[in-house]
């Protein structure tokens, strides 16, 4: 969402094509580091909080742009 937001602000064009496939392996690296579910959940929540906080700050800085 942050990338799309910044592209929109800068007037960049985005295209969609079903020919491109993105392979995303959910939590593979995280699962290798965190075997404890509580620690993994805390880590994931911390990352989500930081990302959301950055996005909110970015949107606030660009109000009225």
C-alpha positions in Angstrom: 0.0 0.0 0.0 2.9 2.4 0.7 4.4 1.8 -2.7 1.1 2.4 -4.4 0.5 5.6 -2.3 3.9 7.0 -3.2 3.4 6.2 -6.9 0.1 8.0 -6.9 1.6 11.0 -5.2 4.3 11.2 -7.8 1.9 10.7 -10.7 3.5 7.4 -11.7 1.5 5.0 -13.8 0.9 1.5 -12.5 -0.1 -1.4 -14.7 -1.5 -4.7 -14.0 -0.9 -7.8 -16.1 -1.9 -11.3 -15.2 1.2 -12.5 -17.2 3.4 -11.6 -14.2 3.2 -13.9 -11.2 4.7 -13.1 -7.9 5.6 -16.0 -5.7 5.3 -15.1 -2.0 6.2 -17.6 0.6 4.4 -16.3 3.7 6.5 -16.3 6.9 9.2 -18.6 5.6 12.1 -16.5 6.9 10.2 -15.5 10.1 9.4 -19.2 10.8 13.1 -20.0 10.6 14.0 -17.3 13.2 11.0 -17.7 15.5 9.9 -21.1 16.5 7.9 -19.9 19.5 4.4 -18.7 18.4 4.2 -15.9 21.0 7.6 -14.5 20.0 6.6 -14.7 16.3 3.3 -13.0 17.0 5.0 -10.2 19.0 7.5 -9.7 16.1 4.8 -9.6 13.5 2.7 -7.2 15.5 5.8 -4.9 16.0 6.5 -4.9 12.3 2.9 -4.2 11.4 2.8 -1.4 14.0 6.0 0.2 12.6 4.8 -0.1 9.0 1.3 1.4 9.8 2.9 4.2 11.9 5.2 5.1 8.9 2.3 5.1 6.5 0.2 7.3 8.7 3.1 9.7 9.1 3.7 9.7 5.3 0.0 10.5 4.7 0.0 13.3 7.3 3.1 14.9 5.7 1.3 14.9 2.3 -2.0 16.2 3.4 -3.1 18.8 0.9 -0.5 17.8 -1.7 
